[in-house]
Amino acid sequence: MIDFAVSAGFAIIALALVLNLYRLLRGPTRGDRILALDTMLINAIALIVLYGIYERSTFYFEASLLLAMVGFVGTVAYTKFLLRGDIVE
Amino acid sequence: MSTLAVQIADFLIAALILVGAGFALVGSWGLVRLPSLMTRLHGPTKATTLGVGGVLIASMIFWPVHEGRYTLHELLITIFLFIAAPITANMIGKAHLHRQGNYIDPNPADDIREGLPERDRWATFTTDES
């Protein structure tokens, strides 16, 4: 039952990633692209955790934790650049 | 652990994974479907964060039941995501407000068309762009 749920979860989250990719390519503003990239990161974290369950391996938690932290810093850097024209002032 | 308890836990894990993935899909669908950036912010910040939370809770139940080890990584990821999501949404909304100038972008839900206040009265806008 878990394997079926994990497979279905893979499919659903892959579909969500495709929808995010549409918004990332379409735009129309830069804020939309930043938001789409941030959402893609969150979905990728869910995908990695599901893959960890699928493989019965705990190695993937570090990857997802790192992705969460780096993604947050990256998004804040993008918006800061849009706001101020510079990241570190 | 008895077989019935494992079966109940399995059912719970499968349901949490499906519900979480469904919420992530709803958030991404909102990102595609909604009319303007300010409304598009709602989908990812609420639904997608909740969806990832569901998947992480499923993982948190899975490891003690099936592999016999307890992990706290999921809790760490959940706390970090739930702290980061509102800050990200706030930053994107603020950048959007400052970049769009004195016009509110069209939103069919409410028919607001009047302009925003002058830029130099905004506390956070201090660059000399003009």
Backbone of each chain as ProteinMPNN parsed JSONL, in Angstrom:
{"seq_chain_A": "MIDFAVSAGFAIIALALVLNLYRLLRGPTRGDRILALDTMLINAIALIVLYGIYERSTFYFEASLLLAMVGFVGTVAYTKFLLRGDIVE", "coords_chain_A": {"N_chain_A": [[0.836, -1.204, 0.0], [1.947, 1.195, 0.799], [3.908, 1.455, -1.139], [2.408, 1.807, -3.441], [1.153, 4.239, -2.78], [3.386, 5.899, -2.637], [4.276, 5.809, -5.276], [2.082, 6.988, -6.582], [2.256, 9.468, -5.368], [4.704, 10.37, -6.426], [3.892, 10.736, -9.122], [1.903, 12.728, -8.857], [3.283, 14.875, -7.724], [5.181, 15.305, -9.668], [3.542, 16.233, -11.708], [2.727, 18.619, -10.49], [5.192, 19.93, -10.5], [5.538, 20.3, -13.226], [3.489, 22.134, -13.723], [4.472, 24.281, -12.221], [6.733, 24.806, -13.732], [5.596, 25.745, -16.051], [4.613, 28.227, -15.136], [7.014, 29.389, -14.466], [8.282, 29.693, -16.948], [6.452, 31.229, -18.346], [6.008, 33.628, -16.975], [4.241, 36.526, -16.04], [5.693, 38.608, -14.808], [8.74, 39.408, -12.966], [8.528, 38.704, -10.314], [6.708, 36.602, -10.424], [8.274, 34.617, -11.577], [10.238, 34.22, -9.636], [8.639, 33.301, -7.559], [7.634, 30.951, -8.714], [9.986, 29.465, -8.927], [10.633, 29.147, -6.235], [8.466, 27.625, -5.377], [8.905, 25.349, -6.912], [11.207, 24.412, -5.661], [10.204, 23.724, -3.126], [8.457, 21.688, -3.848], [10.326, 19.931, -4.875], [11.658, 19.2, -2.554], [9.655, 17.707, -1.277], [9.532, 15.634, -3.143], [12.081, 14.484, -2.879], [11.992, 13.546, -0.244], [9.974, 11.639, -0.506], [11.285, 9.912, -2.252], [13.265, 8.999, -0.568], [11.709, 7.42, 1.174], [10.899, 5.508, -0.677], [13.299, 4.265, -1.401], [14.053, 3.282, 1.006], [15.992, 4.592, 2.573], [17.936, 6.723, 4.614], [19.576, 8.671, 3.74], [18.713, 10.762, 2.242], [17.602, 12.783, 3.669], [19.377, 14.745, 4.519], [19.968, 15.959, 2.117], [17.476, 17.085, 1.427], [17.086, 18.834, 3.557], [19.221, 20.574, 3.239], [18.527, 21.625, 0.761], [16.187, 22.988, 1.438], [17.195, 25.04, 3.094], [19.069, 26.395, 1.43], [17.445, 27.075, -0.705], [15.665, 28.892, 0.474], [17.43, 30.977, 1.205], [18.307, 31.672, -1.344], [15.924, 32.593, -2.588], [15.329, 34.824, -1.012], [17.562, 36.322, -1.639], [17.156, 36.832, -4.381], [14.774, 38.424, -4.302], [15.698, 40.508, -2.788], [17.56, 41.558, -4.475], [15.887, 42.49, -6.499], [14.526, 44.434, -5.078], [16.481, 46.286, -4.14], [18.509, 46.464, -5.996], [20.887, 45.369, -5.419], [22.653, 42.853, -3.585], [24.247, 42.351, -1.261], [24.8, 44.999, 0.726]], "CA_chain_A": [[0.0, 0.0, 0.0], [2.823, 2.358, 0.846], [4.599, 1.611, -2.428], [1.449, 2.413, -4.371], [0.967, 5.653, -2.42], [4.595, 6.641, -3.007], [4.275, 5.97, -6.736], [1.079, 8.008, -6.918], [2.808, 10.75, -4.939], [5.67, 10.772, -7.461], [3.191, 11.236, -10.308], [1.186, 13.978, -8.573], [4.232, 15.967, -7.51], [5.775, 15.613, -10.977], [2.569, 17.099, -12.392], [2.825, 19.946, -9.867], [6.43, 20.546, -10.97], [5.302, 20.763, -14.601], [2.695, 23.365, -13.629], [5.389, 25.341, -11.788], [7.618, 25.121, -14.857], [4.809, 26.604, -16.941], [4.594, 29.599, -14.607], [8.384, 29.902, -14.515], [8.608, 30.114, -18.313], [5.467, 32.17, -18.849], [6.13, 34.917, -16.299], [4.844, 37.555, -16.879], [6.609, 39.494, -14.079], [9.864, 38.695, -12.346], [8.045, 38.116, -9.075], [6.111, 35.307, -10.749], [9.326, 33.617, -11.815], [10.839, 33.885, -8.339], [7.661, 32.487, -6.818], [7.588, 29.619, -9.323], [11.219, 28.765, -8.562], [10.518, 28.788, -4.823], [7.517, 26.507, -5.283], [9.581, 24.165, -7.445], [12.115, 23.905, -4.626], [9.419, 23.061, -2.077], [7.998, 20.415, -4.406], [11.481, 19.029, -4.987], [11.903, 18.652, -1.214], [8.681, 16.623, -1.088], [9.933, 14.529, -4.019], [13.261, 13.818, -2.315], [11.564, 12.782, 0.936], [9.27, 10.45, -1.008], [12.276, 8.991, -2.805], [13.886, 8.365, 0.589], [10.821, 6.33, 1.609], [10.907, 4.5, -1.735], [14.578, 3.559, -1.358], [14.295, 2.886, 2.405], [17.318, 5.103, 2.917], [17.844, 8.01, 5.302], [20.597, 9.596, 3.247], [18.124, 11.853, 1.472], [17.131, 13.866, 4.535], [20.353, 15.838, 4.498], [19.808, 16.678, 0.843], [16.28, 17.925, 1.432], [17.3, 19.915, 4.53], [20.119, 21.54, 2.6], [17.77, 22.288, -0.3], [15.272, 23.938, 2.077], [17.92, 26.223, 3.567], [19.67, 27.127, 0.31], [16.362, 27.657, -1.481], [15.174, 30.082, 1.171], [18.417, 32.047, 1.06], [18.3, 32.098, -2.742], [14.734, 33.399, -2.873], [15.49, 36.125, -0.361], [18.562, 37.077, -2.397], [16.509, 37.324, -5.61], [13.865, 39.538, -4.022], [16.5, 41.629, -2.313], [18.156, 42.169, -5.661], [14.833, 43.261, -7.172], [14.151, 45.594, -4.264], [17.528, 47.253, -3.901], [19.503, 46.489, -7.043], [22.143, 44.841, -4.891], [22.31, 41.818, -2.602], [24.94, 42.698, -0.018], [25.109, 46.431, 0.61]], "C_chain_A": [[0.872, 1.257, 0.0], [3.507, 2.58, -0.497], [3.679, 2.236, -3.47], [1.279, 3.902, -4.08], [2.176, 6.482, -2.826], [4.663, 6.845, -4.516], [3.279, 7.03, -7.171], [1.578, 9.397, -6.519], [3.852, 11.273, -5.909], [4.957, 11.42, -8.643], [2.568, 12.594, -10.035], [2.172, 15.13, -8.429], [4.969, 16.311, -8.802], [4.851, 16.512, -11.783], [2.618, 18.518, -11.829], [4.081, 20.671, -10.337], [6.279, 21.057, -12.397], [4.495, 22.061, -14.595], [3.573, 24.54, -13.183], [6.299, 25.779, -12.932], [6.894, 26.012, -15.86], [4.835, 28.039, -16.435], [5.994, 30.216, -14.654], [8.725, 30.413, -15.908], [7.698, 31.243, -18.782], [5.652, 33.56, -18.229], [4.804, 35.357, -15.714], [5.808, 38.491, -16.118], [7.737, 38.68, -13.455], [9.462, 38.049, -11.032], [7.413, 36.754, -9.295], [7.177, 34.244, -10.911], [9.999, 33.223, -10.509], [9.915, 32.97, -7.543], [7.597, 31.069, -7.373], [8.829, 28.811, -8.955], [11.17, 28.291, -7.113], [9.573, 27.6, -4.646], [8.114, 25.223, -5.829], [10.522, 23.562, -6.418], [11.348, 23.152, -3.557], [8.914, 21.711, -2.582], [9.143, 19.424, -4.545], [11.833, 18.435, -3.63], [10.942, 17.499, -0.934], [9.07, 15.395, -1.906], [11.113, 13.765, -3.431], [12.881, 12.998, -1.088], [10.826, 11.516, 0.52], [10.246, 9.431, -1.572], [13.043, 8.276, -1.689], [13.038, 7.231, 1.138], [10.884, 5.169, 0.616], [12.17, 3.648, -1.674], [14.895, 2.987, 0.011], [15.675, 3.351, 2.879], [17.169, 6.473, 3.559], [18.862, 9.025, 4.798], [19.986, 10.855, 2.643], [17.648, 12.998, 2.346], [18.088, 15.045, 4.524], [20.202, 16.664, 3.231], [18.599, 17.61, 0.903], [16.434, 19.077, 2.421], [18.167, 21.01, 3.921], [19.386, 22.333, 1.525], [16.82, 23.327, 0.298], [16.007, 25.209, 2.474], [18.446, 27.054, 2.405], [18.595, 27.784, -0.547], [15.811, 28.91, -0.839], [16.137, 31.247, 1.004], [18.427, 32.589, -0.371], [17.112, 32.983, -3.072], [14.843, 34.783, -2.251], [16.515, 36.973, -1.113], [17.966, 37.643, -3.684], [15.645, 38.544, -5.321], [14.631, 40.754, -3.528], [17.152, 42.351, -3.499], [17.123, 43.0, -6.415], [14.523, 44.537, -6.403], [15.216, 46.668, -4.294], [18.535, 47.381, -5.042], [20.848, 45.945, -6.609], [21.773, 43.816, -3.832], [22.944, 42.137, -1.254], [25.366, 44.167, -0.137], [26.16, 46.822, 1.639]], "O_chain_A": [[0.588, 2.237, -0.689], [3.672, 3.713, -0.948], [4.095, 3.074, -4.269], [1.261, 4.727, -4.994], [2.038, 7.611, -3.296], [5.055, 7.913, -4.988], [3.582, 7.869, -8.019], [1.357, 10.376, -7.232], [3.896, 12.47, -6.194], [5.343, 12.491, -9.111], [2.674, 13.508, -10.853], [1.938, 16.224, -8.941], [5.341, 17.465, -9.017], [5.304, 17.437, -12.457], [2.559, 19.496, -12.575], [4.054, 21.882, -10.552], [6.816, 22.108, -12.748], [4.779, 22.978, -15.366], [3.441, 25.651, -13.694], [6.598, 26.964, -13.086], [7.49, 26.915, -16.447], [5.054, 28.968, -17.213], [6.139, 31.421, -14.858], [9.38, 31.446, -16.046], [8.129, 32.117, -19.534], [5.463, 34.566, -18.913], [4.248, 34.599, -14.919], [6.665, 39.11, -16.748], [7.7, 37.45, -13.419], [9.972, 36.99, -10.667], [7.556, 35.855, -8.467], [7.019, 33.114, -10.448], [10.299, 32.05, -10.285], [10.356, 31.994, -6.935], [7.516, 30.102, -6.616], [8.737, 27.61, -8.7], [11.603, 27.183, -6.795], [9.845, 26.687, -3.865], [7.875, 24.14, -5.295], [10.628, 22.34, -6.311], [11.767, 22.079, -3.121], [8.934, 20.718, -1.855], [8.959, 18.222, -4.358], [12.263, 17.283, -3.556], [11.343, 16.452, -0.426], [8.957, 14.262, -1.437], [11.143, 12.535, -3.478], [13.379, 11.888, -0.902], [11.019, 10.453, 1.11], [10.064, 8.226, -1.395], [13.424, 7.113, -1.828], [13.571, 6.192, 1.528], [10.917, 4.002, 1.008], [12.109, 2.435, -1.876], [15.892, 2.284, 0.173], [16.42, 2.596, 3.503], [16.371, 7.293, 3.104], [18.995, 10.111, 5.362], [20.648, 11.888, 2.541], [17.323, 14.071, 1.837], [17.666, 16.201, 4.521], [20.292, 17.892, 3.254], [18.673, 18.768, 0.49], [15.964, 20.183, 2.155], [17.891, 22.201, 4.064], [19.58, 23.54, 1.383], [16.658, 24.415, -0.255], [15.525, 26.316, 2.234], [18.29, 28.275, 2.39], [18.781, 28.89, -1.055], [15.52, 29.887, -1.529], [15.724, 32.366, 0.7], [18.539, 33.795, -0.59], [17.257, 33.999, -3.751], [14.497, 35.786, -2.875], [16.365, 38.19, -1.216], [18.23, 38.791, -4.043], [15.755, 39.569, -5.994], [14.259, 41.892, -3.814], [17.275, 43.575, -3.517], [17.435, 44.082, -6.913], [14.285, 45.59, -6.996], [14.897, 47.846, -4.457], [19.336, 48.316, -5.052], [21.834, 46.046, -7.341], [20.696, 43.897, -3.241], [22.259, 42.186, -0.232], [26.182, 44.524, -0.986], [26.556, 47.986, 1.704]]}, "seq_chain_B": "MSTLAVQIADFLIAALILVGAGFALVGSWGLVRLPSLMTRLHGPTKATTLGVGGVLIASMIFWPVHEGRYTLHELLITIFLFIAAPITANMIGKAHLHRQGNYIDPNPADDIREGLPERDRWATFTTDES", "coords_chain_B": {"N_chain_B": [[5.629, -4.898, 17.337], [2.178, -5.189, 16.734], [0.356, -6.825, 14.04], [-1.986, -5.553, 13.248], [-1.664, -2.951, 14.182], [0.485, -2.172, 12.592], [-0.758, -2.265, 10.124], [-2.689, -0.257, 10.395], [-0.99, 1.918, 10.712], [0.263, 1.851, 8.226], [-1.887, 2.472, 6.546], [-2.388, 5.052, 7.425], [0.013, 6.322, 6.727], [-0.028, 6.064, 3.911], [-2.357, 7.533, 3.338], [-1.608, 10.067, 4.261], [0.53, 10.659, 2.556], [-0.782, 10.757, 0.065], [-2.679, 12.809, 0.494], [-0.988, 14.933, 1.089], [0.524, 15.179, -1.295], [-1.583, 15.814, -2.961], [-2.337, 18.331, -1.946], [-0.036, 19.758, -2.586], [-0.238, 19.704, -5.355], [-2.599, 21.186, -5.684], [-1.745, 23.69, -4.802], [0.178, 24.301, -6.78], [-1.429, 24.322, -9.016], [-3.006, 26.494, -8.397], [-1.048, 28.43, -8.669], [-0.766, 28.468, -11.422], [-3.336, 29.127, -12.278], [-4.476, 31.43, -11.088], [-5.237, 35.018, -11.29], [-3.462, 37.345, -10.851], [-0.217, 38.411, -9.563], [-0.316, 38.923, -6.803], [-2.531, 37.437, -6.01], [-1.641, 34.979, -6.826], [0.314, 34.418, -5.019], [-0.946, 33.172, -2.915], [-1.418, 30.407, -3.382], [1.124, 28.752, -3.479], [2.249, 29.535, -0.958], [0.509, 28.676, 1.032], [-1.014, 26.221, 0.4], [0.943, 24.529, -0.795], [2.96, 24.444, 1.135], [1.586, 23.209, 3.211], [1.123, 20.74, 1.974], [3.722, 19.664, 1.687], [4.26, 19.467, 4.373], [2.463, 17.399, 5.066], [3.563, 15.196, 3.651], [6.02, 15.02, 4.957], [5.214, 14.402, 7.575], [4.147, 11.873, 7.095], [6.505, 10.532, 6.408], [7.735, 10.73, 8.874], [6.186, 9.027, 10.407], [6.637, 6.665, 9.046], [9.344, 5.75, 9.357], [9.888, 4.874, 12.164], [7.986, 2.759, 12.28], [8.555, 0.913, 10.197], [11.334, 0.617, 9.822], [12.383, 0.783, 12.293], [13.772, 2.872, 13.419], [14.205, 6.13, 14.767], [13.667, 9.325, 13.427], [14.601, 12.726, 13.367], [14.924, 14.533, 11.4], [12.848, 15.237, 9.671], [11.176, 16.785, 11.23], [12.813, 18.978, 11.607], [13.074, 19.903, 8.957], [10.388, 20.534, 8.457], [9.858, 22.572, 10.371], [11.667, 24.477, 9.457], [10.726, 25.015, 6.862], [8.187, 26.02, 7.453], [8.818, 28.316, 8.781], [10.173, 29.676, 6.786], [8.398, 30.079, 4.623], [6.358, 32.228, 5.031], [8.08, 34.449, 5.208], [9.34, 34.462, 2.725], [7.076, 34.883, 1.066], [6.325, 37.418, 1.934], [8.568, 38.926, 1.156], [8.528, 38.627, -1.659], [6.054, 39.779, -2.271], [6.525, 42.399, -1.421], [8.64, 43.191, -3.098], [7.281, 43.05, -5.507], [5.304, 45.022, -5.164], [6.907, 47.287, -5.079], [8.094, 47.255, -7.557], [6.068, 47.53, -9.402], [5.339, 50.146, -9.675], [3.115, 52.925, -9.731], [0.761, 51.655, -10.171], [-1.886, 49.394, -9.663], [-1.948, 46.003, -10.349], [-4.134, 44.404, -12.725], [-6.959, 42.859, -11.39], [-9.459, 40.634, -11.562], [-11.104, 39.92, -9.477], [-11.556, 41.944, -7.505], [-12.436, 45.255, -8.309], [-10.315, 47.167, -8.357], [-8.747, 50.061, -9.368], [-7.452, 52.405, -8.835], [-4.531, 54.461, -8.134], [-1.451, 53.701, -6.34], [0.03, 55.109, -3.283], [2.413, 57.89, -3.401], [5.832, 57.17, -4.275], [8.003, 57.993, -2.67], [6.987, 58.179, -0.17], [7.046, 55.749, 0.938], [8.192, 53.553, 3.367], [10.135, 51.576, 2.995], [11.266, 52.048, 0.591], [14.011, 53.327, -0.537], [15.977, 53.675, -2.403], [17.571, 55.73, -4.889], [16.003, 55.907, -7.536], [14.785, 57.461, -9.429]], "CA_chain_B": [[4.368, -4.239, 17.061], [1.242, -6.168, 16.167], [0.09, -6.652, 12.606], [-3.063, -4.585, 13.058], [-1.104, -1.607, 14.362], [1.279, -1.851, 11.401], [-1.68, -1.981, 9.014], [-3.27, 1.076, 10.607], [0.072, 2.888, 10.421], [0.437, 1.876, 6.767], [-3.004, 3.223, 5.968], [-2.181, 6.467, 7.77], [1.122, 6.84, 5.916], [-0.472, 6.199, 2.516], [-3.312, 8.641, 3.248], [-0.891, 11.343, 4.423], [1.291, 10.933, 1.332], [-1.694, 11.162, -1.018], [-3.257, 14.122, 0.799], [0.07, 15.93, 0.967], [0.81, 15.401, -2.726], [-2.741, 16.515, -3.521], [-2.255, 19.744, -1.576], [1.033, 20.369, -3.394], [-0.782, 19.896, -6.704], [-3.557, 22.295, -5.644], [-0.979, 24.931, -4.732], [0.785, 24.586, -8.075], [-2.514, 24.653, -9.927], [-3.339, 27.884, -8.1], [0.004, 29.266, -9.251], [-1.029, 28.618, -12.848], [-4.694, 29.509, -12.609], [-4.962, 32.698, -10.517], [-5.046, 36.08, -12.284], [-2.359, 38.295, -10.698], [0.829, 37.883, -8.672], [-0.73, 38.976, -5.407], [-3.386, 36.28, -5.729], [-0.854, 33.762, -7.046], [1.122, 34.135, -3.831], [-1.686, 32.365, -1.942], [-1.31, 28.969, -3.613], [2.33, 28.12, -2.956], [2.6, 29.776, 0.445], [-0.345, 27.95, 1.98], [-1.335, 24.835, 0.052], [2.129, 23.714, -1.036], [3.64, 24.22, 2.41], [0.8, 22.19, 3.919], [1.347, 19.459, 1.314], [5.031, 19.15, 2.089], [4.117, 19.065, 5.774], [1.834, 16.088, 5.101], [4.532, 14.175, 3.225], [7.043, 14.874, 5.999], [4.621, 13.666, 8.694], [4.094, 10.476, 6.663], [7.854, 9.992, 6.55], [8.034, 10.632, 10.303], [5.536, 7.812, 10.915], [7.154, 5.497, 8.333], [10.633, 5.223, 9.8], [9.816, 4.013, 13.358], [7.151, 1.568, 12.1], [9.082, -0.084, 9.273], [12.778, 0.407, 9.914], [12.75, 0.725, 13.697], [14.627, 3.963, 13.888], [13.499, 7.404, 14.881], [14.396, 10.415, 12.78], [14.118, 14.07, 13.669], [15.199, 15.416, 10.275], [11.605, 15.75, 9.094], [10.716, 17.88, 12.087], [13.685, 20.113, 11.298], [12.686, 20.432, 7.639], [9.06, 21.146, 8.585], [9.977, 23.848, 11.083], [12.36, 25.438, 8.606], [9.83, 25.441, 5.773], [7.07, 26.82, 7.965], [9.345, 29.65, 9.083], [10.659, 30.354, 5.576], [7.347, 30.393, 3.645], [5.8, 33.577, 5.149], [9.099, 35.468, 4.928], [9.467, 34.491, 1.264], [5.89, 35.527, 0.477], [6.4, 38.849, 2.25], [9.602, 39.563, 0.332], [8.086, 38.68, -3.056], [4.999, 40.778, -2.366], [7.112, 43.733, -1.278], [9.359, 43.494, -4.336], [6.294, 43.284, -6.563], [4.694, 46.338, -4.925], [7.833, 48.354, -5.414], [8.439, 47.259, -8.974], [4.954, 47.804, -10.305], [5.111, 51.57, -9.807], [1.941, 53.479, -9.089], [-0.444, 50.995, -10.671], [-2.222, 48.076, -9.131], [-2.171, 45.16, -11.515], [-5.548, 44.074, -12.849], [-7.448, 41.705, -10.662], [-10.902, 40.574, -11.813], [-11.899, 39.652, -8.28], [-12.029, 43.249, -7.035], [-12.227, 46.13, -9.453], [-9.507, 48.3, -7.911], [-7.936, 50.61, -10.441], [-6.791, 53.669, -8.492], [-3.101, 54.302, -7.955], [-0.876, 53.583, -5.01], [0.628, 56.373, -2.825], [3.686, 58.276, -4.001], [6.862, 56.222, -3.883], [8.932, 58.435, -1.641], [6.392, 58.084, 1.152], [7.111, 54.371, 1.413], [9.305, 53.473, 4.298], [11.196, 50.663, 2.588], [11.781, 52.388, -0.721], [14.941, 54.421, -0.296], [16.964, 53.857, -3.468], [17.279, 56.882, -5.735], [15.846, 55.342, -8.866], [14.253, 58.461, -10.365]], "C_chain_B": [[3.431, -5.218, 16.35], [0.913, -5.833, 14.718], [-0.965, -5.59, 12.361], [-2.533, -3.162, 13.181], [-0.284, -1.195, 13.148], [0.368, -1.513, 10.227], [-2.302, -0.601, 9.147], [-2.24, 2.153, 10.275], [0.309, 3.004, 8.922], [-0.653, 2.698, 6.102], [-2.821, 4.714, 6.2], [-1.082, 7.081, 6.907], [0.676, 7.065, 4.481], [-1.419, 7.378, 2.373], [-2.594, 9.977, 3.351], [-0.092, 11.684, 3.175], [0.363, 11.432, 0.233], [-2.27, 12.551, -0.756], [-2.203, 15.227, 0.638], [0.398, 16.236, -0.483], [-0.344, 16.136, -3.385], [-2.713, 17.995, -3.18], [-1.161, 20.456, -2.365], [0.539, 20.645, -4.809], [-1.758, 21.065, -6.728], [-2.827, 23.639, -5.591], [-0.374, 25.296, -6.068], [-0.27, 24.946, -9.112], [-2.978, 26.09, -9.681], [-2.315, 28.832, -8.682], [-0.221, 29.475, -10.736], [-2.329, 29.381, -13.086], [-5.042, 30.943, -12.187], [-4.5, 33.896, -11.349], [-3.838, 36.998, -12.084], [-1.378, 37.786, -9.651], [0.387, 37.867, -7.224], [-1.695, 37.847, -5.045], [-2.616, 34.981, -5.899], [0.012, 33.412, -5.851], [0.407, 33.18, -2.88], [-1.428, 30.872, -2.127], [-0.065, 28.347, -3.021], [2.55, 28.337, -1.469], [1.739, 28.974, 1.392], [-0.478, 26.483, 1.599], [-0.076, 23.99, -0.102], [2.889, 23.439, 0.26], [2.924, 23.155, 3.221], [1.036, 20.809, 3.312], [2.675, 18.843, 1.689], [4.999, 18.716, 3.546], [3.476, 17.691, 5.894], [2.788, 14.975, 4.722], [5.575, 13.938, 4.315], [6.488, 14.146, 7.219], [4.509, 12.182, 8.357], [5.454, 9.807, 6.814], [8.213, 9.802, 8.026], [7.351, 9.43, 10.935], [6.187, 6.567, 10.312], [8.399, 4.913, 8.992], [10.563, 4.416, 11.082], [9.042, 2.725, 13.11], [7.881, 0.506, 11.285], [10.571, -0.355, 9.426], [13.269, 0.423, 11.361], [13.721, 1.791, 14.159], [13.858, 5.277, 13.847], [14.327, 8.509, 14.244], [13.755, 11.741, 13.158], [14.349, 15.027, 12.515], [13.93, 16.048, 9.726], [11.091, 16.93, 9.901], [11.509, 19.144, 11.792], [13.291, 20.755, 9.975], [11.345, 21.148, 7.732], [9.147, 22.505, 9.248], [10.622, 24.89, 10.181], [11.461, 25.939, 7.484], [8.729, 26.346, 6.284], [7.545, 28.185, 8.435], [9.639, 30.397, 7.789], [9.524, 30.819, 4.676], [6.75, 31.791, 3.825], [6.81, 34.673, 4.833], [9.285, 35.607, 3.424], [8.297, 35.221, 0.62], [5.917, 37.032, 0.726], [7.399, 39.559, 1.358], [9.159, 39.684, -1.115], [6.999, 39.737, -3.232], [5.535, 42.192, -2.291], [7.861, 44.132, -2.547], [8.383, 43.802, -5.46], [5.657, 44.664, -6.415], [5.619, 47.455, -5.357], [8.157, 48.405, -6.891], [7.297, 47.703, -9.869], [4.649, 49.291, -10.404], [3.827, 51.993, -9.131], [0.646, 52.834, -9.559], [-0.65, 49.669, -9.969], [-2.544, 47.181, -10.313], [-3.602, 44.648, -11.534], [-5.91, 42.79, -12.123], [-8.952, 41.633, -10.844], [-11.738, 40.415, -10.553], [-12.434, 40.958, -7.675], [-11.635, 44.278, -8.084], [-11.415, 47.363, -9.063], [-8.665, 48.8, -9.081], [-7.176, 51.87, -10.012], [-5.324, 53.43, -8.12], [-2.694, 54.121, -6.508], [-0.344, 54.94, -4.565], [1.943, 56.664, -3.528], [4.807, 57.408, -3.441], [7.697, 56.706, -2.702], [8.286, 58.482, -0.265], [6.468, 56.672, 1.704], [8.368, 54.191, 2.241], [10.444, 52.64, 3.744], [11.83, 51.054, 1.274], [12.72, 53.583, -0.606], [15.986, 54.557, -1.386], [16.577, 55.053, -4.328], [17.184, 56.396, -7.184], [15.493, 56.424, -9.868], [15.362, 59.334, -10.939]], "O_chain_B": [[3.851, -5.974, 15.475], [1.156, -4.725, 14.239], [-0.875, -4.819, 11.405], [-2.893, -2.28, 12.4], [-0.331, -0.044, 12.713], [0.657, -0.613, 9.437], [-2.433, 0.135, 8.169], [-2.558, 3.162, 9.646], [0.527, 4.098, 8.401], [-0.388, 3.511, 5.216], [-3.059, 5.533, 5.312], [-1.213, 8.203, 6.417], [0.955, 8.11, 3.893], [-1.319, 8.144, 1.414], [-2.918, 10.916, 2.624], [-0.031, 12.844, 2.769], [0.671, 12.407, -0.452], [-2.343, 13.378, -1.665], [-2.489, 16.306, 0.12], [0.535, 17.398, -0.867], [-0.133, 16.977, -4.258], [-3.029, 18.831, -4.027], [-1.325, 21.608, -2.767], [0.852, 21.682, -5.394], [-1.758, 21.853, -7.674], [-3.23, 24.602, -6.245], [-0.398, 26.462, -6.464], [-0.03, 25.78, -9.985], [-3.301, 26.816, -10.621], [-2.663, 29.921, -9.139], [0.096, 30.541, -11.265], [-2.408, 30.196, -14.005], [-5.827, 31.605, -12.866], [-3.486, 33.809, -12.041], [-3.229, 37.402, -13.075], [-1.675, 36.832, -8.932], [0.673, 36.919, -6.492], [-1.686, 37.355, -3.916], [-2.889, 33.996, -5.212], [0.402, 32.257, -5.676], [1.056, 32.459, -2.122], [-1.241, 30.148, -1.149], [-0.171, 27.492, -2.141], [2.993, 27.421, -0.776], [2.202, 28.617, 2.475], [-0.103, 25.599, 2.37], [-0.019, 22.865, 0.395], [3.4, 22.338, 0.464], [3.558, 22.302, 3.842], [1.137, 19.82, 4.037], [2.758, 17.648, 1.975], [5.627, 17.725, 3.92], [3.892, 16.891, 6.732], [2.831, 13.933, 5.377], [5.967, 12.799, 4.569], [7.2, 13.357, 7.84], [4.743, 11.328, 9.212], [5.556, 8.674, 7.283], [8.9, 8.847, 8.39], [7.869, 8.863, 11.897], [6.285, 5.534, 10.975], [8.49, 3.698, 9.166], [11.139, 3.329, 11.116], [9.396, 1.688, 13.671], [7.839, -0.674, 11.632], [11.015, -1.476, 9.175], [14.43, 0.114, 11.628], [14.407, 1.63, 15.169], [12.986, 5.49, 13.005], [15.529, 8.621, 14.486], [12.533, 11.858, 13.255], [14.015, 16.208, 12.617], [13.914, 17.223, 9.362], [10.635, 17.933, 9.352], [10.953, 20.241, 11.735], [13.186, 21.977, 9.869], [11.169, 22.227, 7.167], [8.58, 23.48, 8.755], [10.188, 26.041, 10.139], [11.432, 27.133, 7.186], [8.371, 27.327, 5.632], [6.752, 29.125, 8.484], [9.392, 31.599, 7.691], [9.655, 31.853, 4.02], [6.639, 32.508, 2.83], [6.455, 35.704, 4.262], [9.378, 36.718, 2.901], [8.484, 36.066, -0.255], [5.576, 37.823, -0.154], [7.131, 40.652, 0.859], [9.38, 40.718, -1.745], [7.005, 40.494, -4.202], [5.067, 43.081, -3.001], [7.74, 45.262, -3.018], [8.619, 44.7, -6.269], [5.486, 45.388, -7.395], [5.179, 48.451, -5.932], [8.461, 49.471, -7.427], [7.527, 48.199, -10.972], [3.76, 49.669, -11.167], [3.484, 51.476, -8.068], [-0.437, 53.391, -9.373], [0.296, 48.923, -9.718], [-3.328, 47.559, -11.184], [-4.216, 44.476, -10.482], [-5.229, 41.772, -12.246], [-9.667, 42.493, -10.328], [-12.928, 40.73, -10.545], [-13.622, 41.063, -7.371], [-10.569, 44.154, -8.687], [-11.79, 48.484, -9.405], [-7.947, 48.021, -9.709], [-6.332, 52.355, -10.765], [-4.936, 52.3, -7.824], [-3.472, 54.353, -5.584], [-0.268, 55.853, -5.387], [2.519, 55.788, -4.174], [4.752, 56.966, -2.294], [8.059, 55.915, -1.831], [8.96, 58.793, 0.718], [6.009, 56.416, 2.817], [9.457, 54.621, 1.86], [11.608, 52.955, 3.99], [12.831, 50.461, 0.872], [12.268, 54.727, -0.581], [16.815, 55.465, -1.32], [15.394, 55.356, -4.481], [18.147, 56.466, -7.947], [15.86, 56.324, -11.039], [15.092, 60.227, -11.743]]}, "name": "protein", "num_of_chains": 2, "seq": "MIDFAVSAGFAIIALALVLNLYRLLRGPTRGDRILALDTMLINAIALIVLYGIYERSTFYFEASLLLAMVGFVGTVAYTKFLLRGDIVEMSTLAVQIADFLIAALILVGAGFALVGSWGLVRLPSLMTRLHGPTKATTLGVGGVLIASMIFWPVHEGRYTLHELLITIFLFIAAPITANMIGKAHLHRQGNYIDPNPADDIREGLPERDRWATFTTDES"}
